[in-house]
């Protein structure tokens, strides 16, 4: 039996519905080919989940195997493992080639077969491990290489109307999860039980809004008491107690597009010290949202919020940046790091960008008002200002519950 290095498995005979129209992907690929032309590149080998999904529509599940989207001047071809059968072809805008496991490094043989050797190649330097970078050089033998990751990130930061519509749906779904969580909060309930209520509500809402999509990766981090001190602390089986501080964190995923809702809540009652800290964070949140305007820089916005909190003797309780870009990203892939509200980011906000405002203050355990306080809204930068697409209320008037 002859075991091939690769084959095409166009199983089913027809493409499934993609997250966006074919013309949307054509526009993205045209933008990438403009970058290729600018830098005289013959081909680009994209290997990250976010870029493969952005340019092809296919969001892969690696499980330790390499995947790629190879873009040339004429073609867009995803390269996938045999374990996925025909799904990568059905869920990508262009062609697909399946590599086999019969011989080690068949993946790289397929990629080289598409790009050719002795070519000018773009790759994602922030995604290639040292081992995979060595294999790229060994099999493709590029005459010149270029890190394409910064340029693709710049392209992804500017959202199309179709992307903004999808992200807005995501924000709406997050609100649905927030209300389901609020209804489930009661003394004695566990973080796990409450998080399940939010996750299930969001997944059902996504299926209602997007009946032809794939469903995966929607999750909730619901934290209570001491567990609220970190924004990404995992869910536990801790039971809620009267007066607990709570952090509601809803993360619906729609075709690789992540959105978020984060709110501070209290169980039944809130003491005076906690209420004071909570109000400081709300004030910073509202002030920060007012700063999100085209023409402002990330660093300048950060400096202004820093000064705002310092005037209230609260800056020492800030633990991370004030917001970040939204699009194809998740807790385990993707980051448009050039659009984050931090001191070292000088990016100028432009219409079409989507960014969060999410200040957090953490008061140490044992101190009055101990716990982590955060509010999180998603805003679309427009010509006139910014549109807040998060609608779930924040503050003690709505979020002292249970």
Rosetta blueprint (number, residue, H / E / L):
1 X L
2 X L
3 X L
4 X L
5 X L
6 X E
7 X E
8 X L
9 X L
10 X L
11 X L
12 X L
13 X L
14 X L
15 X L
16 X L
17 X L
18 X L
19 X L
20 X L
21 X L
22 X H
23 X H
24 X H
25 X H
26 X H
27 X H
28 X H
29 X H
30 X H
31 X H
32 X H
33 X H
34 X H
35 X H
36 X H
37 X H
38 X H
39 X L
40 X L
41 X L
42 X L
43 X E
44 X E
45 X E
46 X E
47 X L
48 X L
49 X H
50 X H
51 X H
52 X H
53 X H
54 X H
55 X H
56 X H
57 X L
58 X L
59 X L
60 X L
61 X L
62 X L
63 X L
64 X L
65 X L
66 X L
67 X L
68 X E
69 X E
70 X E
71 X E
72 X E
73 X L
74 X L
75 X L
76 X E
77 X E
78 X E
79 X E
80 X E
81 X E
82 X H
83 X H
84 X H
85 X L
86 X L
87 X H
88 X H
89 X H
90 X H
91 X L
92 X L
93 X L
94 X L
95 X E
96 X E
97 X E
98 X E
99 X E
100 X L
101 X L
102 X L
103 X L
104 X L
105 X L
106 X H
107 X H
108 X H
109 X H
110 X H
111 X H
112 X H
113 X H
114 X H
115 X H
116 X L
117 X L
118 X L
119 X L
120 X E
121 X E
122 X E
123 X E
124 X L
125 X L
126 X L
127 X L
128 X L
129 X L
130 X H
131 X H
132 X H
133 X H
134 X H
135 X H
136 X H
137 X H
138 X H
139 X H
140 X H
141 X L
142 X L
143 X L
144 X E
145 X E
146 X E
147 X E
148 X L
149 X H
150 X H
151 X H
152 X H
153 X H
154 X H
155 X H
156 X H
157 X H
158 X L
159 X L
160 X L
161 X H
162 X H
163 X H
164 X H
165 X H
166 X H
167 X H
168 X H
169 X H
170 X H
171 X H
172 X H
173 X H
174 X H
175 X H
176 X H
177 X H
178 X H
179 X H
180 X H
181 X H
182 X H
183 X H
184 X H
185 X L
186 X L
187 X L
188 X L
189 X L
190 X E
191 X H
192 X H
193 X H
194 X H
195 X H
196 X H
197 X H
198 X H
199 X H
200 X H
201 X H
202 X H
203 X H
204 X H
205 X H
206 X H
207 X H
208 X H
209 X H
210 X L
211 X L
212 X L
213 X L
214 X L
215 X L
216 X L
217 X L
218 X L
219 X E
220 X E
221 X E
222 X E
223 X E
224 X E
225 X H
226 X H
227 X H
228 X H
229 X H
230 X L
231 X L
232 X L
233 X L
234 X L
235 X L
236 X L
237 X L
238 X L
239 X E
240 X L
241 X L
242 X L
243 X L
244 X L
245 X E
246 X E
247 X E
248 X E
249 X E
250 X E
251 X E
252 X L
253 X E
254 X E
255 X L
256 X L
257 X E
258 X E
259 X L
260 X L
261 X E
262 X E
263 X E
264 X E
265 X E
266 X E
267 X E
268 X L
269 X L
270 X L
271 X L
272 X H
273 X H
274 X H
275 X H
276 X H
277 X H
278 X H
279 X H
280 X H
281 X H
282 X H
283 X H
284 X H
285 X H
286 X H
287 X H
288 X H
289 X H
290 X H
291 X H
292 X L
293 X L
294 X L
295 X L
296 X L
297 X E
298 X H
299 X H
300 X H
301 X H
302 X H
303 X H
304 X H
305 X H
306 X H
307 X H
308 X H
309 X H
310 X H
311 X H
312 X L
313 X L
314 X L
315 X H
316 X H
317 X H
318 X E
319 X L
320 X L
321 X L
322 X L
323 X L
324 X E
325 X E
326 X L
327 X L
328 X E
329 X L
330 X L
331 X L
332 X L
333 X L
334 X L
335 X L
336 X L
337 X L
338 X L
339 X L
340 X E
341 X L
342 X L
343 X L
344 X L
345 X L
346 X L
347 X L
348 X E
349 X L
350 X L
351 X L
352 X L
353 X L
354 X E
355 X E
356 X E
357 X E
358 X L
359 X L
360 X E
361 X E
362 X E
363 X E
364 X L
365 X L
366 X L
367 X L
368 X L
369 X L
370 X L
371 X E
372 X E
373 X E
374 X E
375 X L
376 X E
377 X E
378 X E
379 X E
380 X E
381 X E
382 X L
383 X L
384 X L
385 X L
386 X E
387 X E
388 X E
389 X L
390 X L
391 X L
392 X L
393 X L
394 X L
395 X L
396 X H
397 X H
398 X H
399 X H
400 X E
401 X E
402 X L
